[in-house]
Amino acid sequence: MKKRPVSLLLLSLLFCTAFAGGRRGAGASCPSVADTVPDSVRSLYYYTEGLKQRQIKGDTVGAAASFRAAIGHDTTYAPAYYELAATWGESAPQRLDEVIRLSGTASRLDTTNKWYLQLYGQSLVLGSRYDRATEVYRRLTRLDPRNADHYRLLAALYEQLQRPTEALAVLDTATVRFGRLAPLEAMKQRLLLATGQYERATREAEALVAAEPYEASHRLALGQIYERTGRDSMAQATYSRAVALAPGDLTTLAVVGDYYNRKRNYRAFLSITRRLFESDALSVEGKVSQFERLTSDVRFYREYYLQINELAELLALKYPQDPSVADLYGQHLIASGELDKALSLYKAHTSDRPAVKRYFTMVIDIESYKQRPDSAERYVQEAQRLFPDDAEFRIARGHLHAYAKRYNEAVKSYRASLPYATTDSLRGVIWGYIGDSYYGAGETRRCYKAYDRSLRYWLENAMVLNNYAYFLAEEGRRLGEALDLSGRAVALEGNNPTYLDTYGWVLYKLGRIEEAKKTMQLAISLDGGRSADLQLHYGDILAASGERFMAEVYWRKALENGYEDPEAISQRFERLQAESPNAKERNTPRK
C-alpha cells in the first residue's frame, strides 16, 4: 500500500478534528484526537499542536504542555526540546536552568542544527556560564562561518574571561573572512589599547579611516587612540574632521565635546554644545539638563557668560512655548541682573493656556522684590482665579501684606490659606508665617502660640525653631527652652549661619560667653561677611569677653554693611568709651 505524505496526513487530522464534535452520540466513548494519530507521527502531531497554540493562540502554557507530550512520546525528538526551550525563554525567564538543559539536549540530538546550538549559546551567556558558552560559539563559527555575529560574541566571551590574545585572534580571523566591519574593529581597537598595543591600534584605526574616509565613527575611534597615546594635536584635528563629516550626529558631538571638556578647552566645548542644542535629535529635556549643569558652577557661568547666554537665547528661540525653557531663560536673565527682562518674559507667559503656576509665582516674587505691591496683587488675584484650590497664592497675598507691615491683614490671608493646605508640613509652614506676623504686630503671646501650633504640625520646621528661639532670647525669657529650640534648628541645618547666629546669641544671653564666641566664629565664617546682624552680635560677644578692639572692628563692619539701626552701634561705642576712659577719641565712629 502506498504511504500518504505526512503533510496530507496532518491536513486530514485537522479536517477530522473540526467535525469531531458533530459525530458524537449521547453516552458514546470519545477517544482523543491524538489517539487517532499513528504512533509514528504522534510526536510530530504534538509538536505541531504546540506551534499552533503558541503562534496563533498565544497560549504558552498549552504550547509547553504539547511540546512536553512530544518529548514524552519520543525522548529523541530534538525540535520539541528546542521549541520548549524557546517557549520558556520567552515566557518564563526565571526558568533559565531548564532552558539551558533543554536547548543543550536539542543541540546534542542534532549536532548540525545551528539554531539549536545558537539558542544553547545564548542561554549559557544569560546564565553567565562563559566557559561553556565559549565552546558553543567556537562550534558555531565552524558550523556557520558566514555569520559575523558569532565571531563578535566569541571575542566578547574571551574578553569576559580575560583572554584578550584569543579574542584578538578571533577578530583577526573575522577581518580576513569579512573585511573590516565597524563593530568588530571597534572591539579590536579597545582590546589593543587594553593590552598596550598602541602602535598596532593606531595602524588598524588609520587603515579603517583610509578604507572609509567619510565615516565619522572611524575618525572618532582614531581620535580616541591619538588622545590615549598623547598626540593631542592629531587627536584634535581628527575630532574636528569627524564633526565636519557628521555635524548633527549626537554621538560624534558628545564624544568630541567630552574631549574638549577633559582638556578644559571650554570655549571649544561650548561651541560643540551649541551644535548639540541646534540639533533636533537631542530632546529639549536633555538640553535643559545640560544647561543646568553648565550654570551650576557660578565661576564657570561668570567666565563664559557670553557663550552661555547664546545657548539660553537659542533655546528660547527654538522652544518658545516650552515651560521648562521659559523658566530656564527667565532664571538666566535674573542671574544676569536683567530683572526687568525676566519680568517681561514671565508676564508674557502668564497668558499661556493651560496656565503654568511657575510664571505667576515668579511675577509675584519679582514685583514684590521691586516693591510694587499693587502689580503683585493683580497677579495674585489672577492666579487665585486660575488655581482656586491652591494654597500658594493665598500665602503669597499674606506675604504682600507682611512686606507692607500690614500684619493683621497678613494674618487673615495666611489663615484663609489653611483650608487649602494639603499636608501637615504646609500647615506648619503657614502657622509659622502667622507667628511671624503676630510678632511684627507686637503680639508676642499670640506669636508663640502660633509657633507652638506650627511645631505640632511639623516638628522639624527649622525656620520656626530658629525664630522662636531668637525672639525668646531678645526678650530674655525661657532661655533654656530657647537654647533647645535653636539647637534643634542647628541640628537640622548645621551650615546655616543665621541659625548658628541665633544659637550663639542664646548662649550669650545665658552668659556662656566662650561657647557663644566659638559658635559665632563658625557663623561668621559661613556667612562670608555679608550679614550686618551677625557682625553686630559677634562684636557684642567679643566685648563681653574683654576683646574690646576686635569688638569695635566688627561693630564698624556692621555699620559698613548697612546695619538698620546705626544709632544702636554708636551707643555701643559710647558705652565702651565710658567703661574705658583711656580709649582714644578716634575709636568713636561718626554718625
Secondary structure as the mmCIF struct_conf table of DSSP 4:
data_model
#
loop_
_struct_conf.conf_type_id
_struct_conf.id
_struct_conf.beg_label_comp_id
_struct_conf.beg_label_asym_id
_struct_conf.beg_label_seq_id
_struct_conf.end_label_comp_id
_struct_conf.end_label_asym_id
_struct_conf.end_label_seq_id
HELX_LH_PP_P HELX_LH_PP_P1 LYS A 2 PRO A 5
HELX_RH_AL_P HELX_RH_AL_P1 VAL A 6 ALA A 18
TURN_TY1_P TURN_TY1_P1 PHE A 19 ALA A 20
HELX_RH_3T_P HELX_RH_3T_P1 GLY A 21 ARG A 23
TURN_TY1_P TURN_TY1_P2 ALA A 26 GLY A 27
HELX_RH_3T_P HELX_RH_3T_P2 VAL A 33 THR A 36
BEND BEND1 VAL A 37 VAL A 37
HELX_RH_3T_P HELX_RH_3T_P3 ASP A 39 VAL A 41
HELX_RH_AL_P HELX_RH_AL_P2 ARG A 42 GLN A 55
TURN_TY1_P TURN_TY1_P3 ILE A 56 ILE A 56
BEND BEND2 LYS A 57 LYS A 57
HELX_RH_AL_P HELX_RH_AL_P3 THR A 60 HIS A 73
TURN_TY1_P TURN_TY1_P4 THR A 75 THR A 76
HELX_RH_AL_P HELX_RH_AL_P4 ALA A 78 SER A 91
HELX_RH_3T_P HELX_RH_3T_P4 PRO A 93 ARG A 95
HELX_RH_AL_P HELX_RH_AL_P5 LEU A 96 LEU A 109
TURN_TY1_P TURN_TY1_P5 THR A 111 THR A 112
HELX_RH_AL_P HELX_RH_AL_P6 LYS A 114 LEU A 126
TURN_TY1_P TURN_TY1_P6 GLY A 127 SER A 128
HELX_RH_AL_P HELX_RH_AL_P7 TYR A 130 LEU A 143
BEND BEND3 ASP A 144 ASP A 144
TURN_TY1_P TURN_TY1_P7 PRO A 145 ARG A 146
HELX_RH_AL_P HELX_RH_AL_P8 ALA A 148 GLN A 160
TURN_TY1_P TURN_TY1_P8 LEU A 161 GLN A 162
HELX_RH_AL_P HELX_RH_AL_P9 PRO A 164 PHE A 178
HELX_RH_AL_P HELX_RH_AL_P10 ALA A 182 ALA A 194
TURN_TY1_P TURN_TY1_P9 THR A 195 GLY A 196
HELX_RH_AL_P HELX_RH_AL_P11 TYR A 198 ALA A 211
BEND BEND4 GLU A 212 GLU A 212
TURN_TY1_P TURN_TY1_P10 PRO A 213 TYR A 214
HELX_RH_AL_P HELX_RH_AL_P12 ALA A 216 ARG A 228
TURN_TY1_P TURN_TY1_P11 THR A 229 GLY A 230
HELX_RH_AL_P HELX_RH_AL_P13 ASP A 232 LEU A 245
TURN_TY1_P TURN_TY1_P12 PRO A 247 GLY A 248
HELX_RH_AL_P HELX_RH_AL_P14 LEU A 250 ARG A 262
TURN_TY1_P TURN_TY1_P13 LYS A 263 ARG A 264
HELX_RH_AL_P HELX_RH_AL_P15 TYR A 266 GLU A 278
BEND BEND5 ASP A 280 LEU A 282
HELX_RH_AL_P HELX_RH_AL_P16 VAL A 284 LEU A 294
TURN_TY1_P TURN_TY1_P14 THR A 295 THR A 295
BEND BEND6 SER A 296 ASP A 297
HELX_RH_AL_P HELX_RH_AL_P17 VAL A 298 GLU A 303
TURN_TY1_P TURN_TY1_P15 TYR A 304 TYR A 304
HELX_RH_AL_P HELX_RH_AL_P18 TYR A 305 LYS A 318
TURN_TY1_P TURN_TY1_P16 PRO A 320 GLN A 321
HELX_RH_AL_P HELX_RH_AL_P19 PRO A 323 ALA A 335
TURN_TY1_P TURN_TY1_P17 SER A 336 GLY A 337
HELX_RH_AL_P HELX_RH_AL_P20 LEU A 339 HIS A 349
TURN_TY1_P TURN_TY1_P18 THR A 350 SER A 351
BEND BEND7 ARG A 353 PRO A 354
HELX_RH_AL_P HELX_RH_AL_P21 LYS A 357 TYR A 369
TURN_TY1_P TURN_TY1_P19 LYS A 370 GLN A 371
HELX_RH_AL_P HELX_RH_AL_P22 PRO A 373 LEU A 386
BEND BEND8 PHE A 387 PHE A 387
TURN_TY1_P TURN_TY1_P20 PRO A 388 ASP A 389
BEND BEND9 ALA A 391 ALA A 391
HELX_RH_AL_P HELX_RH_AL_P23 GLU A 392 TYR A 403
TURN_TY1_P TURN_TY1_P21 ALA A 404 LYS A 405
HELX_RH_AL_P HELX_RH_AL_P24 TYR A 407 SER A 417
HELX_RH_3T_P HELX_RH_3T_P5 LEU A 418 TYR A 420
BEND BEND10 THR A 423 THR A 423
HELX_RH_AL_P HELX_RH_AL_P25 ASP A 424 GLY A 440
TURN_TY1_P TURN_TY1_P22 ALA A 441 GLY A 442
HELX_RH_AL_P HELX_RH_AL_P26 THR A 444 TYR A 457
TURN_TY1_P TURN_TY1_P23 LEU A 459 GLU A 460
HELX_RH_AL_P HELX_RH_AL_P27 ALA A 462 GLU A 475
TURN_TY1_P TURN_TY1_P24 GLY A 476 GLY A 476
BEND BEND11 ARG A 478 ARG A 478
HELX_RH_AL_P HELX_RH_AL_P28 LEU A 479 LEU A 492
BEND BEND12 GLU A 493 GLU A 493
TURN_TY1_P TURN_TY1_P25 GLY A 494 ASN A 495
HELX_RH_AL_P HELX_RH_AL_P29 PRO A 497 LYS A 509
TURN_TY1_P TURN_TY1_P26 LEU A 510 GLY A 511
HELX_RH_AL_P HELX_RH_AL_P30 ILE A 513 ASP A 527
TURN_TY1_P TURN_TY1_P27 GLY A 528 GLY A 528
BEND BEND13 GLY A 529 GLY A 529
HELX_RH_AL_P HELX_RH_AL_P31 ALA A 532 ALA A 544
TURN_TY1_P TURN_TY1_P28 SER A 545 GLY A 546
HELX_RH_AL_P HELX_RH_AL_P32 ARG A 548 GLU A 560
TURN_TY1_P TURN_TY1_P29 ASN A 561 GLY A 562
BEND BEND14 GLU A 564 GLU A 564
HELX_RH_AL_P HELX_RH_AL_P33 PRO A 566 GLU A 579
TURN_TY1_P TURN_TY1_P30 PRO A 581 ASN A 582
HELX_RH_3T_P HELX_RH_3T_P6 GLU A 585 ASN A 587
BEND BEND15 THR A 588 THR A 588
HELX_LH_PP_P HELX_LH_PP_P2 PRO A 589 ARG A 590
#
